[in-house]
Amino acid sequence: MTVMSGHEPIITALQMGMIVLTDFQGHTQCAFVWGGFAEVTATRVIALADRTLPPEDLSREMLDKEIANMEAVIDSARTDIVRRDAVFARSRLQHVREALSF
């Protein structure tokens, strides 16, 4: 999602993945997020993430550990909703691992 100055107000869910924030001077900040919410107004964006990690800290070992954690959640899930969310999270993590060529 791209947000420009003057954007209509919106609140949206963030999915697991990379977010890139760019200020008016063109300075950017990147973070890998594990979901959350973003509030957009005409003059600002507020991102509230469940967890964040600088992109340079992503590693194959860390992603493999997170994938294993999601597999454990899938195996022990007591509801279809928990299982579905864990399957989705595992898929996103696998996609990130492939996209970053680890």
DOMARPA-161243 format. One record per atom (N, C-alpha, C): residue number from 1; residue in three letters; atom name; x, y negated, z negated. Coordinates in Angstrom, 2 decimals. Atoms other than C-alpha are relative to their C-alpha. Last residue first. Layout:
BEGIN
    n  res  atom        x        y        z
  NUM  ALA    CA        X        Y        Z
...
//
This chain:
BEGIN
    n  res  atom        x        y        z
  102  PHE     N    -0.79    -0.62     1.06
  102  PHE    CA    18.73    17.60    -2.14
  102  PHE     C     0.18     1.46     0.30
  101  SER     N    -1.02    -0.92    -0.50
  101  SER    CA    17.64    16.07     1.14
  101  SER     C     0.89     0.56    -1.09
  100  LEU     N    -1.28     0.55     0.41
  100  LEU    CA    15.74    13.14    -0.40
  100  LEU     C     1.16     0.92     0.36
   99  ALA     N    -0.20     1.29    -0.67
   99  ALA    CA    12.61    14.02     1.59
   99  ALA     C     1.36    -0.59    -0.36
   98  GLU     N    -0.29    -0.21    -1.44
   98  GLU    CA    12.81    17.68     0.52
   98  GLU     C     0.34    -1.30     0.69
   97  ARG     N    -1.28    -0.74    -0.06
   97  ARG    CA    13.05    16.85    -3.21
   97  ARG     C     0.40     0.24     1.46
   96  VAL     N    -1.08     0.96     0.31
   96  VAL    CA    10.30    14.23    -2.83
   96  VAL     C     1.35     0.68     0.11
   95  HIS     N    -0.12     0.89    -1.16
   95  HIS    CA     8.03    16.77    -1.11
   95  HIS     C     1.13    -1.01    -0.23
   94  GLN     N    -0.67    -0.77    -1.05
   94  GLN    CA     8.66    19.34    -3.83
   94  GLN     C     0.22    -0.87     1.23
   93  LEU     N    -1.39    -0.15     0.39
   93  LEU    CA     7.79    16.74    -6.48
   93  LEU     C     0.80     0.78     1.06
   92  ARG     N    -0.65     1.31    -0.18
   92  ARG    CA     4.58    15.81    -4.66
   92  ARG     C     1.49     0.09    -0.33
   91  SER     N    -0.13     0.25    -1.44
   91  SER    CA     3.58    19.49    -4.38
   91  SER     C     0.71    -1.31     0.28
   90  ARG     N    -1.08    -0.86    -0.48
   90  ARG    CA     4.26    20.08    -8.06
   90  ARG     C     0.25    -0.22     1.47
   89  ALA     N    -1.27     0.57     0.47
   89  ALA    CA     2.13    17.05    -8.96
   89  ALA     C     1.18     0.84     0.48
   88  PHE     N    -0.27     1.21    -0.76
   88  PHE    CA    -0.75    18.31    -6.79
   88  PHE     C     1.34    -0.60    -0.39
   87  VAL     N    -0.35    -0.45    -1.35
   87  VAL    CA    -0.58    21.79    -8.30
   87  VAL     C     0.34    -1.20     0.88
   86  ALA     N    -1.37    -0.54     0.06
   86  ALA    CA    -0.49    20.23   -11.77
   86  ALA     C     0.46     0.49     1.36
   85  ASP     N    -0.93     1.13     0.17
   85  ASP    CA    -3.56    18.09   -11.04
   85  ASP     C     1.45     0.47    -0.02
   84  ARG     N    -0.04     0.77    -1.25
   84  ARG    CA    -5.47    21.10    -9.67
   84  ARG     C     1.00    -1.15    -0.09
   83  ARG     N    -0.72    -0.79    -0.99
   83  ARG    CA    -4.57    23.27   -12.69
   83  ARG     C     0.15    -0.77     1.31
   82  VAL     N    -1.42     0.02     0.40
   82  VAL    CA    -5.64    20.58   -15.15
   82  VAL     C     0.83     0.75     1.02
   81  ILE     N    -0.49     1.37    -0.19
   81  ILE    CA    -8.91    20.10   -13.26
   81  ILE     C     1.48    -0.09    -0.36
   80  ASP     N    -0.32     0.21    -1.41
   80  ASP    CA    -9.54    23.85   -12.94
   80  ASP     C     0.58    -1.39     0.25
   79  THR     N     1.09     0.56    -0.81
   79  THR    CA    -9.37    24.24   -16.68
   79  THR     C     0.47    -0.18     1.44
   78  ARG     N     1.26    -0.57     0.45
   78  ARG    CA    -7.32    26.37   -19.06
   78  ARG     C    -1.19    -0.52     0.79
   77  ALA     N     1.15     0.91    -0.08
   77  ALA    CA    -3.98    25.75   -17.40
   77  ALA     C    -1.28     0.73    -0.40
   76  SER     N     0.69     0.02     1.28
   76  SER    CA    -1.22    28.09   -18.63
   76  SER     C    -1.27    -0.87     0.01
   75  ASP     N     0.19    -1.35     0.56
   75  ASP    CA     0.21    29.18   -15.28
   75  ASP     C    -0.83     0.00    -1.28
   74  ILE     N     0.92    -0.73    -0.88
   74  ILE    CA    -0.31    25.76   -13.67
   74  ILE     C    -0.32     1.37    -0.60
   73  VAL     N     1.33     0.57     0.24
   73  VAL    CA     1.32    24.01   -16.64
   73  VAL     C    -1.04     0.75     0.83
   72  ALA     N     0.42    -0.48     1.32
   72  ALA    CA     4.32    26.36   -16.40
   72  ALA     C    -1.40    -0.53    -0.34
   71  GLU     N     0.37    -1.40    -0.19
   71  GLU    CA     4.55    25.64   -12.66
   71  GLU     C    -0.45     0.62    -1.32
   70  MET     N     1.33    -0.02    -0.62
   70  MET    CA     4.48    21.92   -13.43
   70  MET     C    -0.47     1.42     0.22
   69  ASN     N     0.97     0.42     1.01
   69  ASN    CA     7.41    22.31   -15.83
   69  ASN     C    -1.42     0.05     0.56
   68  ALA     N     0.18    -1.15     0.91
   68  ALA    CA     9.33    24.31   -13.21
   68  ALA     C    -1.00    -0.34    -1.10
   67  ILE     N     0.81    -0.98    -0.75
   67  ILE    CA     8.76    21.48   -10.70
   67  ILE     C    -0.27     1.22    -0.88
   66  GLU     N     1.38     0.51    -0.01
   66  GLU    CA    10.02    18.95   -13.29
   66  GLU     C    -0.94     0.96     0.74
   65  LYS     N     0.53    -0.14     1.36
   65  LYS    CA    13.15    21.04   -13.88
   65  LYS     C    -1.46    -0.46    -0.06
   64  ASP     N     0.25    -1.43     0.22
   64  ASP    CA    13.78    21.38   -10.12
   64  ASP     C    -0.59     0.24    -1.39
   63  LEU     N     1.22    -0.35    -0.74
   63  LEU    CA    13.35    17.60    -9.75
   63  LEU     C    -0.34     1.48    -0.18
   62  MET     N     1.12     0.62     0.70
   62  MET    CA    15.91    16.94   -12.51
   62  MET     C    -1.31     0.37     0.69
   61  GLU     N     0.19    -0.70     1.27
   61  GLU    CA    18.37    19.45   -11.03
   61  GLU     C    -1.21    -0.56    -0.76
   60  ARG     N     0.64    -1.29    -0.29
   60  ARG    CA    17.94    18.07    -7.50
   60  ARG     C    -0.31     0.73    -1.31
   59  SER     N    -0.95    -1.06    -0.37
   59  SER    CA    18.72    14.60    -8.79
   59  SER     C    -0.78     1.28     0.29
   58  LEU     N     0.63    -1.21    -0.51
   58  LEU    CA    16.88    11.30    -9.17
   58  LEU     C     1.08     1.00     0.39
   57  ASP     N    -0.04    -1.06     1.01
   57  ASP    CA    18.88     8.84   -11.29
   57  ASP     C    -0.72     1.28     0.44
   56  GLU     N    -1.35    -0.57     0.02
   56  GLU    CA    19.65     6.56    -8.32
   56  GLU     C     0.15     1.11    -1.04
   55  PRO     N    -0.22    -0.97    -1.07
   55  PRO    CA    15.92     6.09    -7.82
   55  PRO     C     1.37     0.65    -0.02
   54  PRO     N    -0.69     0.67    -1.12
   54  PRO    CA    15.54     4.46   -11.25
   54  PRO     C     0.31     1.03     1.09
   53  LEU     N    -1.39    -0.40    -0.09
   53  LEU    CA    13.03     6.50   -13.25
   53  LEU     C     0.64    -0.79     1.12
   52  THR     N    -0.77     0.54    -1.12
   52  THR    CA     9.56     5.61   -14.42
   52  THR     C     1.44     0.50    -0.08
   51  ARG     N    -1.46    -0.14     0.18
   51  ARG    CA     6.94     7.32   -16.55
   51  ARG     C     0.66    -0.63     1.21
   50  ASP     N    -0.10    -1.00     1.07
   50  ASP    CA     3.17     6.83   -16.99
   50  ASP     C     1.46     0.21    -0.39
   49  ALA     N    -0.34    -1.36    -0.39
   49  ALA    CA     3.40     3.65   -14.92
   49  ALA     C     0.06     0.92    -1.22
   48  LEU     N    -0.10    -0.72     1.26
   48  LEU    CA     1.65     0.35   -15.46
   48  LEU     C     0.20     1.47     0.33
   47  ALA     N    -0.02    -1.46    -0.14
   47  ALA    CA     2.24    -1.86   -12.42
   47  ALA     C     0.21     0.60    -1.39
   46  ILE     N    -0.44    -0.64     1.24
   46  ILE    CA     1.20    -5.52   -12.62
   46  ILE     C    -0.10     1.50     0.22
   45  VAL     N     0.26    -1.44     0.05
   45  VAL    CA     1.02    -7.42    -9.35
   45  VAL     C     0.55     0.51    -1.32
   44  ARG     N    -0.93    -0.92     0.66
   44  ARG    CA     0.77   -11.19    -9.17
   44  ARG     C    -0.44     1.45     0.16
   43  THR     N    -1.31     0.56     0.31
   43  THR    CA    -0.71   -14.30    -7.54
   43  THR     C     0.98     0.97    -0.65
   42  ALA     N    -0.48     0.87    -1.07
   42  ALA    CA    -3.93   -13.33    -5.74
   42  ALA     C     1.43    -0.46    -0.24
   41  THR     N     0.79     1.23    -0.07
   41  THR    CA    -4.45   -10.45    -8.14
   41  THR     C     0.58    -0.84     1.14
   40  VAL     N    -0.41     0.99    -0.98
   40  VAL    CA    -3.30    -6.83    -8.03
   40  VAL     C    -0.94    -1.19    -0.11
   39  GLU     N     0.99     1.06    -0.10
   39  GLU    CA    -3.52    -4.42   -10.94
   39  GLU     C     0.57    -1.06     0.92
   38  ALA     N    -0.49     1.31    -0.42
   38  ALA    CA    -1.56    -1.20   -10.56
   38  ALA     C    -1.18    -0.95     0.05
   37  PHE     N     0.96     0.92    -0.59
   37  PHE    CA    -2.18     2.05   -12.41
   37  PHE     C     0.70    -1.27     0.44
   36  GLY     N     0.32     1.17     0.80
   36  GLY    CA    -0.19     5.10   -13.45
   36  GLY     C    -1.06    -0.82     0.70
   35  GLY     N     1.39     0.42     0.11
   35  GLY    CA     1.50     8.02   -11.76
   35  GLY     C    -0.15    -1.23    -0.88
   34  TRP     N     0.81    -1.20     0.19
   34  TRP    CA     4.90     9.58   -12.35
   34  TRP     C    -1.45    -0.42    -0.22
   33  VAL     N     1.02    -0.02     1.05
   33  VAL    CA     6.87     6.68   -10.96
   33  VAL     C    -0.73     1.33    -0.02
   32  PHE     N     0.78    -1.20    -0.22
   32  PHE    CA    10.16     6.46    -9.04
   32  PHE     C    -0.96     0.08    -1.16
   31  ALA     N     0.14    -0.93     1.11
   31  ALA    CA    11.36     2.89    -9.21
   31  ALA     C    -0.78     1.21     0.48
   30  CYS     N     0.62    -1.29    -0.31
   30  CYS    CA    12.59     0.27    -6.79
   30  CYS     C    -0.08     0.84    -1.26
   29  GLN     N    -0.24    -0.96     1.06
   29  GLN    CA    13.30    -3.42    -7.30
   29  GLN     C    -0.76     1.27     0.37
   28  THR     N     0.82    -1.19     0.17
   28  THR    CA    13.58    -5.88    -4.45
   28  THR     C     0.44     0.81    -1.22
   27  HIS     N    -0.67    -0.96     0.88
   27  HIS    CA    14.77    -9.45    -4.14
   27  HIS     C    -0.92     1.19    -0.23
   26  GLY     N    -0.43    -1.18    -0.75
   26  GLY    CA    13.20   -11.21    -1.12
   26  GLY     C     0.78     1.01    -0.83
   25  GLN     N    -1.35     0.24    -0.50
   25  GLN    CA    13.00   -14.64    -2.73
   25  GLN     C     0.55     1.19     0.78
   24  PHE     N     0.03     1.02    -1.05
   24  PHE    CA     9.22   -14.33    -3.06
   24  PHE     C     1.37    -0.30     0.59
   23  ASP     N     0.47     1.32     0.41
   23  ASP    CA     9.56   -11.07    -5.01
   23  ASP     C     0.08    -0.99     1.16
   22  THR     N    -0.80     1.06    -0.60
   22  THR    CA     9.71    -7.54    -3.61
   22  THR     C    -0.56    -1.35    -0.43
   21  LEU     N     0.54     1.33     0.28
   21  LEU    CA     8.48    -4.49    -5.53
   21  LEU     C     0.96    -1.04     0.57
   20  VAL     N    -0.97     1.04    -0.31
   20  VAL    CA     9.14    -1.00    -4.18
   20  VAL     C    -0.69    -1.34    -0.21
   19  ILE     N     0.61     1.31    -0.20
   19  ILE    CA     7.30     2.01    -5.58
   19  ILE     C     1.13    -1.00     0.23
   18  MET     N    -0.83     1.20     0.08
   18  MET    CA     8.51     5.57    -5.10
   18  MET     C    -0.85    -1.25     0.16
   17  GLY     N    -0.80     0.37    -1.15
   17  GLY    CA     6.34     8.58    -5.84
   17  GLY     C     0.76    -1.29    -0.24
   16  MET     N    -1.41    -0.25     0.17
   16  MET    CA     3.74    10.08    -8.13
   16  MET     C     0.74    -0.37     1.28
   15  GLN     N    -0.35    -1.42    -0.04
   15  GLN    CA     0.38     8.50    -7.47
   15  GLN     C     1.51     0.13    -0.20
   14  LEU     N    -1.29    -0.30    -0.62
   14  LEU    CA    -0.56     5.04    -8.60
   14  LEU     C     0.21     1.50    -0.03
   13  ALA     N    -0.85    -1.03     0.61
   13  ALA    CA    -4.23     4.39    -9.29
   13  ALA     C     1.29     0.13     0.78
   12  THR     N    -0.12    -1.27    -0.71
   12  THR    CA    -5.77     1.13    -8.14
   12  THR     C     0.90     0.96    -0.77
   11  ILE     N    -0.69    -0.91     0.91
   11  ILE    CA    -7.07    -2.11    -9.59
   11  ILE     C     0.01     1.35     0.68
   10  ILE     N     0.28    -1.44    -0.07
   10  ILE    CA    -7.95    -4.78    -7.06
   10  ILE     C     0.76     0.70    -1.13
    9  PRO     N    -0.25    -0.78     1.21
    9  PRO    CA    -8.09    -8.56    -6.78
    9  PRO     C    -0.42     1.47     0.18
    8  GLU     N     1.21    -0.12     0.81
    8  GLU    CA    -8.07    -9.87    -3.20
    8  GLU     C     0.32     0.85    -1.24
    7  HIS     N     0.75    -1.25    -0.12
    7  HIS    CA    -4.56   -10.58    -1.94
    7  HIS     C    -1.24    -0.03    -0.89
    6  GLY     N     1.39     0.30    -0.29
    6  GLY    CA    -3.46   -14.23    -1.90
    6  GLY     C    -0.88     1.22     0.14
    5  SER     N     0.51     1.12     0.79
    5  SER    CA     0.23   -13.35    -1.62
    5  SER     C    -1.44    -0.31     0.41
    4  MET     N    -0.53     1.31    -0.35
    4  MET    CA     0.69   -10.02     0.16
    4  MET     C    -0.59    -1.05    -0.94
    3  VAL     N     0.76     1.08     0.60
    3  VAL    CA     0.23    -6.46    -1.08
    3  VAL     C     0.69    -1.31     0.34
    2  THR     N    -0.73     1.26    -0.05
    2  THR    CA     1.35    -3.43     0.91
    2  THR     C    -0.91    -1.10    -0.54
    1  MET     N     0.84     1.16     0.00
    1  MET    CA     0.00     0.00     0.00
    1  MET     C     0.89    -1.23     0.00
//
